Amino acid sequence: MLEEHIVPVLPNPVRLQDYGVGIFNTIPTKSALKKAIKKEQVLVNNKVGKTATYIRGGETISLVASEENNAHKKLIFPLTILFEDDYLCAVHKPAGILVSGNHFKTIAQALPQNLQKSKLPDVAKPQPVHRLDYPTTGILLAGKTHESIRKLNKLFEDKQLIKTYYAITIGKMNSEGVITTPVDGKNAVSEFTVIKSVASKKYEVLNLVKLHPKTGRKHQLRKHMAHIGNPILGDKDYGIEGLVLHKKGLYLHAYSLEFIHPFTNEKLLLTDELPKRFQKIINP
């Protein structure tokens, strides 16, 4: 199972092909939903759903991995392992790779071939417990047992992890601050501290900024930095026209995760060192 959704009480029955749009992170459009339904990847109460299946409320709608395995293709995708035990692991996510979804090459698909199988009785297929944007690099946490996946998800839900990112931003900015601008109509809080600023012919000033997102909204850091007039270098979606860096990627890196191990109670600070391309800008 890739994702699961519990249907709330509905005033009227709705067809699955209409209700299901947007309930899964990896299937954002109606056409993508129809394809998943056609491939029998969408289950309603553990039964294969049809486009005309009526949703009335209280059902469990699940998105499962496709059974269509291409016998001629085998994913070979080595990952850098930053931490691993029988319960969980942290890996480096490269830029330009999806964490999960209905694609051949994802971090989720590559985890089993890169990790030691857990020796615990509730061993599960390793599963990422949070997301990083497609162009973002950095540390990604995954669970290796059913209970670990559940507890790690709960840590994120309860905001019991400290997440640190680094970004290269454009333009002069205050040395530190807190941004509270709502994202998609929801409360969002990001803290920033400028670590170093360097002169730039094209951009006037480039900054190495440490970022702490206190909430987990989609594209939160990218939107917040753009909102204060200091977009992240390489951001094609939220950058300033004429100052978008092309073909070099997004300069946003998930640097560390700090949390209490849910099984050993050990305090963990897991890090993924700053990419060399950041160093080249800040230390030319």
C-alpha positions in Angstrom: 0.0 0.0 0.0 1.3 3.4 -1.0 -1.3 5.7 0.6 -4.6 5.4 2.5 -7.6 7.7 2.9 -10.5 7.4 5.3 -13.7 8.9 3.9 -15.5 11.3 6.3 -19.3 11.5 6.5 -20.7 12.7 3.1 -24.1 14.5 2.6 -24.6 12.6 -0.7 -23.0 9.6 -2.5 -20.2 10.6 -4.9 -18.6 8.5 -7.7 -15.0 7.4 -7.0 -13.7 9.1 -10.1 -15.0 12.4 -8.7 -14.4 12.0 -5.0 -10.9 10.5 -5.4 -9.3 13.6 -7.1 -6.6 15.0 -4.8 -7.0 12.5 -1.9 -3.6 11.0 -2.7 -0.4 13.0 -2.8 1.0 11.1 -5.7 -2.2 11.3 -7.9 -3.2 15.0 -8.0 -5.3 15.0 -11.2 -8.5 13.4 -12.4 -6.8 11.8 -15.4 -4.1 10.3 -13.2 -6.8 8.9 -10.9 -8.6 7.3 -13.8 -5.4 5.6 -14.9 -4.8 4.3 -11.4 -8.4 3.0 -11.2 -8.0 1.3 -14.6 -4.8 -0.4 -13.4 -6.8 -1.7 -10.4 -4.5 0.3 -8.0 -7.4 1.9 -6.1 -9.2 -0.2 -3.5 -12.4 0.6 -1.6 -12.6 -1.4 1.6 -9.9 -3.7 0.1 -11.9 -4.3 -3.0 -10.9 -3.1 -6.5 -12.7 0.2 -7.1 -14.3 1.2 -10.4 -14.8 4.8 -11.7 -18.5 4.4 -11.1 -18.1 3.0 -7.6 -20.2 5.2 -5.2 -18.5 6.6 -2.1 -21.0 7.1 0.7 -18.8 7.9 3.8 -16.8 5.8 6.2 -14.9 3.8 3.5 -11.2 3.2 3.4 -9.7 4.1 0.0 -6.3 2.7 -0.6 -3.7 3.3 -3.3 -1.6 0.2 -3.9 1.5 -0.5 -6.0 0.8 -1.7 -9.6 1.0 -5.4 -10.2 2.3 -4.7 -13.7 5.9 -5.6 -13.4 8.1 -5.2 -16.4 10.2 -8.3 -16.6 12.7 -6.6 -18.9 13.4 -3.7 -16.5 15.0 -3.9 -13.1 15.6 -0.8 -11.1 19.3 -0.3 -10.2 19.6 2.7 -8.1 22.3 2.9 -5.4 21.4 5.2 -2.4 23.7 6.8 0.1 22.8 5.4 3.5 23.2 8.0 6.3 21.9 5.8 9.2 20.3 2.4 9.5 19.2 0.0 12.2 16.4 -2.7 12.4 13.7 -0.1 12.9 14.5 2.8 10.5 16.9 4.4 8.2 17.9 7.8 6.7 19.1 8.1 3.1 20.3 10.9 0.8 17.7 12.0 -1.7 19.3 13.3 -4.9 17.7 16.2 -6.9 15.3 15.3 -9.7 14.0 12.1 -8.1 10.5 11.5 -6.7 10.3 10.1 -3.1 7.4 7.8 -4.1 4.5 7.5 -6.6 3.5 5.7 -9.7 6.9 5.9 -11.4 9.6 3.4 -12.1 12.5 5.2 -10.4 11.7 6.5 -7.0 13.4 6.5 -3.6 10.7 4.2 -2.3 11.3 1.7 -5.1 15.1 1.7 -4.4 15.0 1.3 -0.6 14.7 -2.5 -0.5 17.7 -3.1 -2.7 19.9 -0.7 -0.6 18.9 -1.7 3.0 19.5 -4.6 5.3 16.2 -6.5 5.9 15.0 -6.0 9.4 15.2 -9.0 11.7 12.2 -7.9 13.7 8.9 -9.9 13.5 6.8 -7.1 12.0 9.3 -6.4 9.2 7.8 -4.4 6.4 8.8 -3.1 3.0 10.8 0.0 3.8 8.7 3.1 3.4 9.5 6.9 3.4 7.6 8.6 6.2 7.8 12.2 4.8 8.4 13.9 1.5 10.9 16.2 -0.1 10.1 18.1 -3.3 11.3 16.7 -6.6 14.2 19.2 -7.0 15.2 19.3 -3.3 18.2 17.3 -2.0 18.9 16.0 1.4 18.0 13.6 4.3 15.0 11.4 4.0 13.7 9.2 6.8 12.0 5.7 6.2 10.6 3.0 8.4 11.6 -0.7 8.1 8.8 -2.3 10.2 5.0 -1.7 10.4 5.2 -0.3 13.9 8.2 1.9 13.0 6.4 3.4 10.0 3.4 4.1 12.2 5.4 5.8 15.0 7.6 7.8 12.7 4.5 9.1 10.9 3.2 10.1 14.3 6.4 12.0 15.1 5.9 14.1 12.0 2.2 14.6 12.8 3.0 15.7 16.3 5.9 17.9 15.2 8.3 16.1 17.4 11.2 16.4 15.0 13.5 19.4 14.5 14.1 19.8 10.7 17.0 22.0 9.4 17.4 23.0 5.8 20.0 25.1 4.0 19.3 27.3 1.0 21.0 29.8 -1.2 18.8 32.8 -1.5 18.9 35.9 -3.7 19.1 39.5 -2.5 19.9 41.5 0.6 18.0 40.3 3.7 17.8 40.6 7.4 20.2 38.5 9.5 17.3 36.4 11.0 13.6 36.4 11.2 10.3 34.4 11.5 7.9 34.2 8.5 4.2 33.5 9.4 2.5 34.0 6.1 -0.2 31.4 5.6 0.5 28.8 2.8 -2.6 27.6 0.8 -4.8 29.2 3.5 -3.2 27.3 6.3 -1.0 28.4 9.2 2.7 28.2 8.3 5.8 29.2 10.3 9.4 29.3 9.1 12.5 30.6 10.9 15.6 31.7 9.0 19.1 32.7 9.9 21.6 34.1 7.4 24.9 32.2 7.8 26.9 34.0 5.1 26.4 36.5 2.3 28.6 37.0 -0.8 28.6 39.5 -3.6 27.3 38.4 -7.0 27.4 40.3 -10.3 24.1 38.8 -11.5 22.2 38.7 -8.3 23.9 41.5 -6.3 23.9 39.3 -3.1 23.6 35.5 -2.5 23.1 34.2 1.0 23.6 30.8 2.7 20.5 30.6 4.9 19.7 28.1 7.6 15.9 27.4 7.7 13.7 25.7 10.3 10.2 25.0 9.1 7.9 24.8 12.2 5.0 23.5 10.0 5.0 21.2 7.0 3.1 22.9 4.2 3.7 22.0 0.6 6.5 24.2 -0.8 6.5 26.1 2.4 10.1 27.2 2.5 10.1 28.1 -1.2 7.0 30.2 -0.9 8.1 31.9 2.4 11.5 32.9 1.0 9.8 34.2 -2.2 7.3 36.1 -0.1 9.9 38.2 1.7 11.6 39.0 -1.6 14.5 36.5 -1.3 13.6 33.5 -3.5 15.7 30.4 -3.4 18.3 30.2 -6.2 17.1 28.0 -9.1 13.4 28.1 -8.1 11.6 28.1 -11.4 8.1 28.2 -9.7 8.6 31.0 -7.2 11.7 32.9 -8.4 11.8 36.5 -9.6 11.5 36.9 -13.4 14.9 37.5 -14.9 16.7 36.1 -11.9 15.9 32.4 -12.3 18.9 30.2 -12.6 18.3 27.5 -15.2 19.8 24.0 -15.5 21.6 24.1 -12.2 18.7 22.8 -10.0 17.1 24.2 -6.8 19.5 25.3 -4.1 17.5 23.8 -1.2 18.9 21.0 0.9 17.4 19.1 3.8 20.4 19.1 6.1 19.3 17.4 9.3 16.6 15.6 11.4 16.8 15.6 15.2 14.4 13.4 17.2 14.1 10.8 19.9 14.4 7.2 18.5 10.8 5.8 19.0 12.2 2.4 20.1 15.6 2.9 21.7 14.8 6.4 23.2 18.2 7.5 21.9 18.5 11.2 20.9 19.4 11.2 17.2 20.8 14.0 15.1 21.1 12.7 11.6 22.8 14.9 9.0 23.4 15.0 5.3 26.3 17.3 4.5 25.9 20.4 2.3 26.4 19.7 -1.4 29.6 20.9 -3.0 27.6 23.2 -5.4 26.6 25.2 -2.3 30.2 25.4 -1.2 31.3 26.7 -4.6 29.0 29.7 -4.3 29.6 30.5 -0.7 33.4 29.8 -0.7 34.4 30.8 -4.3 
